[in-house]
Amino acid sequence: MSAAYFVVLEEPDPGFNTFVNGKALAKAATNVNRIARMLGLKTLEDFVSADLTEYFDDEEDDFHGTVADAHVVWFDPSEGLDWATKVAEYIRENPGDVHDANHVCEELDEYQELFSNALKAGIRWHMEVDF
């Protein structure tokens, strides 16, 4: 099983398709992050946010502390749209910089569509990683 980056929207049922496989992007993450930094953009990990309360029971000593202060960071969809567009443009111009550039660009196109729909609906987002 391989890792995958996926988008979580603040609205759980937005009325449009939110599925993007995310596996090609995860496999190319090291190079995609290098490209993003080179373009002055955030890395994939900068967009990752999760509610830690989903993973730890606050009543038990699993965390050696409390998760009461854990919070999810939400991003404006315009930032995701800008990120996916710029990274895809770079990869299309420089396909040798990323393994499996065609699949990575296909996923970035799907992210662009998702972020465009989220922007129209005014719904914020963050990334999570499925391992």
PyRosetta script that sets phi, psi and omega in degrees:
from pyrosetta import init, pose_from_sequence

init()
pose = pose_from_sequence("MSAAYFVVLEEPDPGFNTFVNGKALAKAATNVNRIARMLGLKTLEDFVSADLTEYFDDEEDDFHGTVADAHVVWFDPSEGLDWATKVAEYIRENPGDVHDANHVCEELDEYQELFSNALKAGIRWHMEVDF")
pose.set_psi(1, 137.9)
pose.set_omega(1, -178.5)
pose.set_phi(2, -114.4)
pose.set_psi(2, 161.3)
pose.set_omega(2, -179.6)
pose.set_phi(3, -71.4)
pose.set_psi(3, 158.7)
pose.set_omega(3, 176.8)
pose.set_phi(4, -149.6)
pose.set_psi(4, 139.5)
pose.set_omega(4, 173.2)
pose.set_phi(5, -91.8)
pose.set_psi(5, 131.7)
pose.set_omega(5, 176.9)
pose.set_phi(6, -136.7)
pose.set_psi(6, 152.3)
pose.set_omega(6, -178.3)
pose.set_phi(7, -91.9)
pose.set_psi(7, 134.4)
pose.set_omega(7, 172.9)
pose.set_phi(8, -112.9)
pose.set_psi(8, 126.2)
pose.set_omega(8, 178.5)
pose.set_phi(9, -95.4)
pose.set_psi(9, 151.0)
pose.set_omega(9, 179.2)
pose.set_phi(10, -64.4)
pose.set_psi(10, -28.4)
pose.set_omega(10, 176.2)
pose.set_phi(11, -99.2)
pose.set_psi(11, 113.4)
pose.set_omega(11, -174.8)
pose.set_phi(12, -65.2)
pose.set_psi(12, -26.5)
pose.set_omega(12, 179.7)
pose.set_phi(13, -127.8)
pose.set_psi(13, 80.6)
pose.set_omega(13, -172.4)
pose.set_phi(14, -78.1)
pose.set_psi(14, -12.5)
pose.set_omega(14, -179.2)
pose.set_phi(15, 90.0)
pose.set_psi(15, 11.6)
pose.set_omega(15, 175.0)
pose.set_phi(16, -145.2)
pose.set_psi(16, 162.3)
pose.set_omega(16, -177.4)
pose.set_phi(17, -67.4)
pose.set_psi(17, 128.7)
pose.set_omega(17, 179.5)
pose.set_phi(18, -113.9)
pose.set_psi(18, 2.8)
pose.set_omega(18, -175.8)
pose.set_phi(19, -79.7)
pose.set_psi(19, 127.6)
pose.set_omega(19, 167.7)
pose.set_phi(20, -135.0)
pose.set_psi(20, 130.5)
pose.set_omega(20, -175.6)
pose.set_phi(21, -55.3)
pose.set_psi(21, -51.5)
pose.set_omega(21, 175.0)
pose.set_phi(22, 78.8)
pose.set_psi(22, -3.0)
pose.set_omega(22, -177.6)
pose.set_phi(23, -75.8)
pose.set_psi(23, -38.7)
pose.set_omega(23, 178.6)
pose.set_phi(24, -64.2)
pose.set_psi(24, -40.7)
pose.set_omega(24, 178.3)
pose.set_phi(25, -64.3)
pose.set_psi(25, -41.2)
pose.set_omega(25, 178.9)
pose.set_phi(26, -64.2)
pose.set_psi(26, -41.2)
pose.set_omega(26, 179.2)
pose.set_phi(27, -65.1)
pose.set_psi(27, -31.1)
pose.set_omega(27, -178.3)
pose.set_phi(28, -99.0)
pose.set_psi(28, 11.2)
pose.set_omega(28, -171.1)
pose.set_phi(29, -55.1)
pose.set_psi(29, -41.8)
pose.set_omega(29, -178.9)
pose.set_phi(30, -58.6)
pose.set_psi(30, -48.0)
pose.set_omega(30, 180.0)
pose.set_phi(31, -72.9)
pose.set_psi(31, -37.0)
pose.set_omega(31, 177.8)
pose.set_phi(32, -62.8)
pose.set_psi(32, -41.9)
pose.set_omega(32, 178.2)
pose.set_phi(33, -65.2)
pose.set_psi(33, -38.6)
pose.set_omega(33, 177.0)
pose.set_phi(34, -61.4)
pose.set_psi(34, -44.8)
pose.set_omega(34, 178.8)
pose.set_phi(35, -62.8)
pose.set_psi(35, -45.8)
pose.set_omega(35, -179.7)
pose.set_phi(36, -59.0)
pose.set_psi(36, -46.6)
pose.set_omega(36, 178.6)
pose.set_phi(37, -61.1)
pose.set_psi(37, -42.2)
pose.set_omega(37, 179.6)
pose.set_phi(38, -60.8)
pose.set_psi(38, -34.7)
pose.set_omega(38, 179.5)
pose.set_phi(39, -85.0)
pose.set_psi(39, -0.2)
pose.set_omega(39, -179.2)
pose.set_phi(40, 77.5)
pose.set_psi(40, 24.5)
pose.set_omega(40, -178.4)
pose.set_phi(41, -107.0)
pose.set_psi(41, 166.8)
pose.set_omega(41, 174.0)
pose.set_phi(42, -68.3)
pose.set_psi(42, 158.2)
pose.set_omega(42, 173.4)
pose.set_phi(43, -87.4)
pose.set_psi(43, 169.0)
pose.set_omega(43, 176.4)
pose.set_phi(44, -55.7)
pose.set_psi(44, -44.0)
pose.set_omega(44, -177.6)
pose.set_phi(45, -63.0)
pose.set_psi(45, -28.3)
pose.set_omega(45, 177.8)
pose.set_phi(46, -64.6)
pose.set_psi(46, -24.4)
pose.set_omega(46, 179.7)
pose.set_phi(47, -92.7)
pose.set_psi(47, -6.9)
pose.set_omega(47, -178.0)
pose.set_phi(48, -79.8)
pose.set_psi(48, 129.2)
pose.set_omega(48, 177.6)
pose.set_phi(49, -150.6)
pose.set_psi(49, 142.5)
pose.set_omega(49, 179.7)
pose.set_phi(50, -147.1)
pose.set_psi(50, 151.4)
pose.set_omega(50, 175.8)
pose.set_phi(51, -82.2)
pose.set_psi(51, 105.7)
pose.set_omega(51, -176.6)
pose.set_phi(52, -63.9)
pose.set_psi(52, -19.8)
pose.set_omega(52, 179.4)
pose.set_phi(53, -64.9)
pose.set_psi(53, -18.2)
pose.set_omega(53, 176.9)
pose.set_phi(54, -73.0)
pose.set_psi(54, -20.4)
pose.set_omega(54, -173.2)
pose.set_phi(55, -106.8)
pose.set_psi(55, -17.8)
pose.set_omega(55, -177.8)
pose.set_phi(56, -129.4)
pose.set_psi(56, 142.0)
pose.set_omega(56, 174.3)
pose.set_phi(57, -88.9)
pose.set_psi(57, 114.7)
pose.set_omega(57, -176.0)
pose.set_phi(58, -61.1)
pose.set_psi(58, -22.6)
pose.set_omega(58, -178.9)
pose.set_phi(59, -77.2)
pose.set_psi(59, -21.3)
pose.set_omega(59, -179.3)
pose.set_phi(60, -101.0)
pose.set_psi(60, 169.6)
pose.set_omega(60, -176.5)
pose.set_phi(61, -94.9)
pose.set_psi(61, 31.4)
pose.set_omega(61, -179.3)
pose.set_phi(62, -62.8)
pose.set_psi(62, -35.7)
pose.set_omega(62, -170.1)
pose.set_phi(63, -99.1)
pose.set_psi(63, -12.4)
pose.set_omega(63, -175.1)
pose.set_phi(64, 55.9)
pose.set_psi(64, 45.8)
pose.set_omega(64, -178.7)
pose.set_phi(65, 165.7)
pose.set_psi(65, -163.2)
pose.set_omega(65, 177.9)
pose.set_phi(66, -115.0)
pose.set_psi(66, 155.8)
pose.set_omega(66, 176.8)
pose.set_phi(67, -108.4)
pose.set_psi(67, 13.8)
pose.set_omega(67, -178.0)
pose.set_phi(68, -60.6)
pose.set_psi(68, -31.7)
pose.set_omega(68, -178.2)
pose.set_phi(69, -88.6)
pose.set_psi(69, -4.6)
pose.set_omega(69, 179.6)
pose.set_phi(70, -66.2)
pose.set_psi(70, 135.7)
pose.set_omega(70, 179.4)
pose.set_phi(71, -145.9)
pose.set_psi(71, 158.6)
pose.set_omega(71, 179.7)
pose.set_phi(72, -92.3)
pose.set_psi(72, 136.7)
pose.set_omega(72, 175.2)
pose.set_phi(73, -97.1)
pose.set_psi(73, 126.8)
pose.set_omega(73, -179.5)
pose.set_phi(74, -105.8)
pose.set_psi(74, 146.8)
pose.set_omega(74, -178.9)
pose.set_phi(75, -118.6)
pose.set_psi(75, 150.1)
pose.set_omega(75, 176.3)
pose.set_phi(76, -70.8)
pose.set_psi(76, 137.9)
pose.set_omega(76, -178.7)
pose.set_phi(77, -61.8)
pose.set_psi(77, -25.8)
pose.set_omega(77, 178.2)
pose.set_phi(78, -64.2)
pose.set_psi(78, -32.5)
pose.set_omega(78, 178.1)
pose.set_phi(79, -68.3)
pose.set_psi(79, -40.9)
pose.set_omega(79, 177.3)
pose.set_phi(80, -66.7)
pose.set_psi(80, -41.2)
pose.set_omega(80, 179.1)
pose.set_phi(81, -63.1)
pose.set_psi(81, -45.0)
pose.set_omega(81, 178.4)
pose.set_phi(82, -62.0)
pose.set_psi(82, -44.0)
pose.set_omega(82, -178.9)
pose.set_phi(83, -61.9)
pose.set_psi(83, -52.9)
pose.set_omega(83, -177.0)
pose.set_phi(84, -62.8)
pose.set_psi(84, -38.3)
pose.set_omega(84, -180.0)
pose.set_phi(85, -65.6)
pose.set_psi(85, -48.6)
pose.set_omega(85, -177.5)
pose.set_phi(86, -67.1)
pose.set_psi(86, -41.5)
pose.set_omega(86, 179.4)
pose.set_phi(87, -66.0)
pose.set_psi(87, -42.9)
pose.set_omega(87, 178.7)
pose.set_phi(88, -62.8)
pose.set_psi(88, -42.3)
pose.set_omega(88, 178.5)
pose.set_phi(89, -59.8)
pose.set_psi(89, -44.4)
pose.set_omega(89, 179.8)
pose.set_phi(90, -62.2)
pose.set_psi(90, -46.7)
pose.set_omega(90, -177.2)
pose.set_phi(91, -65.0)
pose.set_psi(91, -38.1)
pose.set_omega(91, 178.0)
pose.set_phi(92, -63.7)
pose.set_psi(92, -34.5)
pose.set_omega(92, 178.6)
pose.set_phi(93, -80.2)
pose.set_psi(93, -22.3)
pose.set_omega(93, -176.1)
pose.set_phi(94, -136.0)
pose.set_psi(94, 61.7)
pose.set_omega(94, -173.4)
pose.set_phi(95, -62.5)
pose.set_psi(95, -22.9)
pose.set_omega(95, 179.3)
pose.set_phi(96, -72.7)
pose.set_psi(96, -9.7)
pose.set_omega(96, -178.9)
pose.set_phi(97, -81.9)
pose.set_psi(97, -9.2)
pose.set_omega(97, -177.2)
pose.set_phi(98, -138.1)
pose.set_psi(98, 132.7)
pose.set_omega(98, 174.5)
pose.set_phi(99, -65.0)
pose.set_psi(99, 135.9)
pose.set_omega(99, 177.1)
pose.set_phi(100, 58.6)
pose.set_psi(100, 48.0)
pose.set_omega(100, -175.1)
pose.set_phi(101, -54.4)
pose.set_psi(101, -37.6)
pose.set_omega(101, -178.8)
pose.set_phi(102, -61.1)
pose.set_psi(102, -46.5)
pose.set_omega(102, -179.6)
pose.set_phi(103, -69.3)
pose.set_psi(103, -37.1)
pose.set_omega(103, 177.6)
pose.set_phi(104, -61.5)
pose.set_psi(104, -45.0)
pose.set_omega(104, 179.4)
pose.set_phi(105, -65.8)
pose.set_psi(105, -36.8)
pose.set_omega(105, 176.1)
pose.set_phi(106, -60.1)
pose.set_psi(106, -44.1)
pose.set_omega(106, 178.5)
pose.set_phi(107, -66.6)
pose.set_psi(107, -41.5)
pose.set_omega(107, 178.1)
pose.set_phi(108, -61.5)
pose.set_psi(108, -36.5)
pose.set_omega(108, 175.3)
pose.set_phi(109, -63.0)
pose.set_psi(109, -40.1)
pose.set_omega(109, 178.0)
pose.set_phi(110, -66.4)
pose.set_psi(110, -39.6)
pose.set_omega(110, 175.6)
pose.set_phi(111, -62.7)
pose.set_psi(111, -40.2)
pose.set_omega(111, 178.7)
pose.set_phi(112, -59.6)
pose.set_psi(112, -43.5)
pose.set_omega(112, 178.6)
pose.set_phi(113, -63.3)
pose.set_psi(113, -44.1)
pose.set_omega(113, 179.1)
pose.set_phi(114, -61.0)
pose.set_psi(114, -48.1)
pose.set_omega(114, -179.0)
pose.set_phi(115, -65.7)
pose.set_psi(115, -35.3)
pose.set_omega(115, 177.1)
pose.set_phi(116, -63.1)
pose.set_psi(116, -44.4)
pose.set_omega(116, 177.1)
pose.set_phi(117, -65.2)
pose.set_psi(117, -40.4)
pose.set_omega(117, 178.8)
pose.set_phi(118, -65.0)
pose.set_psi(118, -37.8)
pose.set_omega(118, 178.1)
pose.set_phi(119, -63.5)
pose.set_psi(119, -45.5)
pose.set_omega(119, 178.6)
pose.set_phi(120, -60.7)
pose.set_psi(120, -35.8)
pose.set_omega(120, -178.0)
pose.set_phi(121, -89.2)
pose.set_psi(121, -8.1)
pose.set_omega(121, -179.5)
pose.set_phi(122, 69.0)
pose.set_psi(122, 38.1)
pose.set_omega(122, -176.3)
pose.set_phi(123, -110.6)
pose.set_psi(123, 125.3)
pose.set_omega(123, 178.1)
pose.set_phi(124, -78.4)
pose.set_psi(124, 168.1)
pose.set_omega(124, -172.4)
pose.set_phi(125, -150.0)
pose.set_psi(125, 168.2)
pose.set_omega(125, 164.6)
pose.set_phi(126, -152.9)
pose.set_psi(126, 167.3)
pose.set_omega(126, 177.5)
pose.set_phi(127, -97.1)
pose.set_psi(127, 152.0)
pose.set_omega(127, 167.3)
pose.set_phi(128, -133.7)
pose.set_psi(128, 162.2)
pose.set_omega(128, -179.6)
pose.set_phi(129, -118.1)
pose.set_psi(129, 130.9)
pose.set_omega(129, 175.3)
pose.set_phi(130, -103.3)
pose.set_psi(130, 121.8)
pose.set_omega(130, -179.8)
pose.set_phi(131, -101.2)
pose.dump_pdb("model.pdb")
